[in-house]
Amino acid sequence: MTPARFTLSAATAAMFADVGIPAAPVLRAAGLPEDLFLHGPAALTPQQFYRCWTAMEELAGDPAIGPRLAARMSTETFQPPIFAALCSADLCGAAERIALYKRLLGPQQLTLTDDLTLTMHWPAEPPPPPGLVAYELAFWVALARLGTRTRITPARILMPDPPRGPAADAWRDYLGVPFAPGAAPAVVFTAADARRPFLTSNAEMWQLLEPDLRRRLADLDRAESTTERVRAALIELLPAGRGTAGGVARRLALSDRTLQRRLAGEHTTFQAVLEHTRSTLARGYLSRPDVSVPEVALLLGYDEPSSFYRAFRRWSGTTPQRSRAAS
């Protein structure tokens, strides 16, 4: 199975330099080659990517490093999918484009609601550093401000382990609102801000970028197994209660029969992938004391907590509460 990868470009080094952090010591501390960015975009495993972020935080020694990075965000540091998003008419359009092409940048998944609640789903293991989660959420605020040239403030911004102390103060100063605890990382915008016109809208540039983005996405789909694609779709669809074979088939633009046939060709079934995905996500959610067991059941797409209890006992031989207490 091909491991999920985060893509970093040389613009990452420029972003670090903008806040006074040379890239070489960060890469060295993360156990990565110091010339990593000299050979084109780098593909890092989640563990490598998280080590890189943690090393940057430690070398900075500044609780405000996340807000400082967000404040320096510019088109010069954007990769093509993000630059394409700025060509959209508004934040709603930008979010839809990024949701479509997010896999070109990393294994996070993004779900959107009509009222523009943006929820991020990270690989279950290993858990991402909280500072990185906060920065990725703040990215949406920075994108909205860059596109509209207006100091947009999100209606709410949530994450399971919100920043504390000086970091919390720095984030509140930048965002205009404090981080609040929530079962999953999410940022919510008002309808007016979601539809505020982007001054960076550029249909001609989008027409130039779209063919290459579609080609790269098609290349990625060919490289990924159907099992991996189903698992990624489930991470998005389960919290919305749409983690069915039909829902996944529609997300992947396949017929139900084709989906089942491709999974059979990889010696698995939809139900087996669903069970494995739920089991993996459950252990990640249960490691967070601020997420209740009923909330875990909801995030996994169960209508009733009792159904989750039975499934968890089948997977692990114990109850969710005992598993949480033992961890």
Secondary structure, DSSP 8 states (H G I E B T S, - for coil): -----EEE-THHHHHHHHTT--HHHHHHHTT--TTGGGGSSEEE-HHHHHHHHHHHHHHHT-TTHHHHHHHT--GGG--HHHHHHHTSSSHHHHHHHHHHHGGGT-S-EEEE-TT-EEEEE--SSS---HHHHHHHHHHHHHHHHHHHTS----SEEEESS---HHHHHHHHHHHSS--EE-SS-EEE--HHHHTS--TT--HHHHHHHHHHHHHHHHHHHHHS-HHHHHHHHHHHHGGGT--SHHHHHHHTT--HHHHHHHHHHTT--HHHHHHHHHHHHHHHHHT-TTS-HHHHHHHTT-SSHHHHHHHHHHHHSS-HHHHHHH-
